[in-house]
Amino acid sequence: MPKKTFYITTPIYYPSGKPHIGTVYTNIVTDSIARWHKLLGEDVFFSTGTDEHAQKVEKEAKEKGLDTKAYVDTIIPHFKDAFKKYNISYDKFVRTTDEDHKKYCQKLVKKLYDQGDIYKGKYEGWYCNGCETYYTEKDLVDGKCPLHGTKATWFEEEAYFFKMSKYEKKVIDYIKKNNYITPKYRQEFILSRMKDGVRDLCISRTNSEWGISLPWDHKHKIWVWFDALPNYTSNTASSPWKKFWPANVHVIAHDIIWHHSVIWLSMLLAAGIELPKKLLVHGFIMGEGGLKMSKSLGNVIDPLELLKKYPVDSVRYFLLREIPLGSDGAFSYHALRERHNSELVNGLGNLHARTLSMVEKYYSGKIVKSPKNELPKKFNYAKFEESMSNFELHNALSEIMHFVNECNKYINDNVPWELAKNNKKRLDIVMYNLADSLRLISILIEPFMPETSENIQKSLGMKKKEDYKKAKFGLLGNNKLEKVGYLFTRIDEGETMQKKETKVETKPVIPFTDFEKLDLRVAKIIKVENHPNADKLYVLQLSLGSEKKQIVAGLRSHYKPEQLLNKKIIIINNLQPTVLRGVESNGMLLAASKDQKVVFLTPESDIPEGAKIS
C-alpha cells in the first residue's frame, strides 16, 4: 500500500537581496511541519524557491550595471546557503526562470485566454513597485502602500485582464466550507474584504523587458504574481511529483494572503485544477521592542550572523517556541539567550548530561533494560498531537519541555546517587526510565531541532533514526553509550546592537515574588574534595541539619580545604541541579568577588544548619 502523501510549500522569495530573518522563519516553520509528517511515515514533498521576474529585481540589476539573470544568479546561492545552514529539508528549489516553469506558465495563461477568461483592456489605477501589487484607492493609507508605506504610483497602460470576478462566489464558498485559511481571524479578514466585491485582475505589463512573454502577444510580460503562484503546480506537473498535488499546506506571511486566497484559488478554478487544502498564515518578525526592522534603526537581524554566536537549534527553538504561529512576534537577543540558557542548557542539556554521566558511572556506559514504565506516562501524547494538527508549534514544544522538566524532577525525587549505595534494583528502573525518556525526547524534538535529536540518538548508541511509531516506552535496548559532549553550553550576556546614541545602561529589576522563589539556607561544609576533572573546583559535602547535599564550587584557587571545613555558608537550595565537568552539583553558595579576590558569605555562628534566609 503506497504511503500517504503530504505536499507543503513556502512562498517563493524575491531575490533582490540576501535572505532576512523573516525568510528563514517561514522556512523553519515549514520545515518543522514537513519533518513532523515524515516522522509520521508519510511521503513528503517540500518545495521552496525564488520569484525572479519582479520589477524591483530588474531595477536592482540595472543599478549594479548587470544583466538581470546574471544578477539573480549571484543571489540564489545566498538563499540556498542560508537554508542549508538552518537545516531546511526542502525537496525542490524552484526558480521562476527555469525553462520548465516558464513553459508551464505560458501554457496555463494560454488556456485561460482560449476559454475567454482573459481579455484585453486598459488599466488605470494605483500600483506599488515594492510588493508588485495593484491597489484600489480604498486600500491605500494616505496615498501610500499599506505594507511598505511608500507612495503608490498611478498607472495607465494597455493590459490584459483575468476575469477574477467570475469566480468570486466559488472562492467564498470554498474558503468557508473548507476553513481554508488558518488562523480563523485571517480567514474572516479575507471574507470581509471580499464583501466589497472582487474586481477583474490586471495580469500583464508592457513597461518591462524582464519576465515571461504572453504567448499570443509578446510585447506583454506576465504580471509577476500570475507567474509566481503557479510555481506550486508547475512543481508537480511532471514525475515523480505529480502524485503530490493538491498541496496540503501553503505556508505564507500575512502580507500575501490576498494573493494566495482570492487570486490563486480563482486561477485554479478557471484552469479546472483541484484546489489546495490549507493556507497557513504566520505573522511578521519584528525587531527589539516590537519595532519594525529597518536599517536606519539598526535592528535588522542577519540570519547567518546570528549563527556565529547561537547554535542553529537554539535559534530554531526560540523562533518556534517564542512566537505563537499566526501572530507577529518580536525578536529579542535577551529572550533568545534566556530560552537557550534556561530551557536548553539547564533543562534538556542538563537532563542529557546528568543521565549519561550516571549511566557511565554506575553501569560503565552500558544501558540496563528495565520493563517498568514510570516516566513516559508523564508525557501528554494527545495534547502534543493535537497541537501539531492545529499548527500550534509553540504549544507542542511546551509539552516536550514540560516532559523534560518532569524528567529532571524524577532525578531529584529518586536521588540515583543514593540508590547506587543501597538499592541497585531500584536504580536499574530509574536509570532505564531516564535513558529511554531521552530516546523519546529525541524523536519528539526532531521536527524542531534536528541536530539535537541526532546528537541524543547518537549518544544513546542508536544506529538509525526512529519515527513517531517508536515514540513509546521500552524500545531502547542494552546499548553502549557514545560520547558526544554537551548538547548546549551557556551563552553569557554580551550580544549588543549598535545604537546611534549612547544610553545609560540600567540593571533589570525583578518583582518581590521572584525573590520569594529563592530558597536560601544556612549550610555547614562537612567534607572538601578536589574535583577529579577540574583544577579550580572543589566538591563540597554539606549538612543542612536533616538533609545532606553536594555542590561544586570554584574556590580552589582562593581557599585551602582546611579553611573551608566546618564553615557555615549560605546556599541557594532550590537551584536546578547540574553536572559540572562530570560531577553532580545540587546548589550554589553565595560569595562576593572584587579584584580577583573571592569571599564566601557566612552567617552568625549560632544560626543552625538548614535555617531559612528571608
C-alpha angles and dihedrals in degrees: 000000000000119000121259108263125230122188119189129173141191120211114265112251133230106248093212090123143347119312115270132210092271090057091051092046092056090051094046090053091048093044092052092053092046092050091049091056091047087052088055088057097252127145100251130197116188120183134186134156149130135304101215108171097075118131091230089059089053089048092051091051093050091050088055092045093242136132105258096236091046090050092050090050089060092053101047095072089060091059094046091047093051092048091048093051091049091050094243104176099206119162099206134024108203124200119193088219089064110116095230091053093049091050091048092052093049091049092049096048091045090054091054091047094049092052092050099254093118123057138171121253144129124281119216117171150077124311134184114212091196096066096018091234135138116229136193121227088256092055094057123089109219088335092308135114108269090223106040100025090226123132112269119234123235108234131198122172146124108274146158121252133208115221093237093152088066091068099042097108094045091051092050092048093049094048092050098042095048101032084234097179125062129226097044097229090059089056091050089052092055094045090049091051091050090059087078088062134258117262127208111269128241105229106174141055135194100193096083138064091199118087145048115310122233103252093229098039114033097187087069122076120206111257108257096246093050085054097043104047095059090062086091092061098033084059090061100035094102139036136314089023101050093093093062101066128129097058114237094208136010109198116205143148117256095254091076099040095113091054093050096044114032101021098038096044091047091052092050094046090051091049093047092240121147112258126246117256106228142015111204112198122197131186134248127275106237127196129253111314092017094286120146110260114254137156091236091059091045092228100115112129117220105207094209094048087052091061091058089073106021129051113249093242091052091056092044090048093048096050093047096041099040100047122056104226109258097030129094111251135196120234112225128179089205093053091046091053091047093052091045096048101037103034104026104030100032095030117034097012092048093049091051095047095045094047096047094044090054093046087051093047100043101030104025089248096305118124113230112212119231128184097212114105113206113135104041090061086071093065115092102220094174094054092045093051092046090052091051092048090052093046090244093144093164090058092047090054089047090058091051093049091047087057091048089054090049089054092051089048089050089059092051093046095048098038097208093194088063093045088054088065100048115003114047094164092056091044090057091055095046096047094046091050090052095046094046091046088057087054090052091048091050090058095044096050097045095097091052105031108021097170093051091047090053093048093051092049091047091050090052091054093248111161099203141019117270126217129222092274087069093054092106134096128278102029098108109102132207090288127171113237122241122210113242101157126235117337091219136007126207119267115208129211115281105100102119131168121226112253130195093226133041115247129190109250116230128195114245115252125220129210119252089248089066091053089050089061090069114095103205114186140178111245134181122221106232100168135023123196133171113251107251094221106032131058096206100046135087125199106222126197110207137195120214094177105262092017135063123207140181124216135172116226133184096227102111096104091046106042137032116228092252090055090059103039113109092002119138117231139172118247139183098244101188099049113133108260118250139181116245113194091332099315125106116242119192103186145352132253122225117243139160124226137190133159090000092305117123125196122178118221116251130193126219110292095242094058106109122238112267094029113149119240113221 
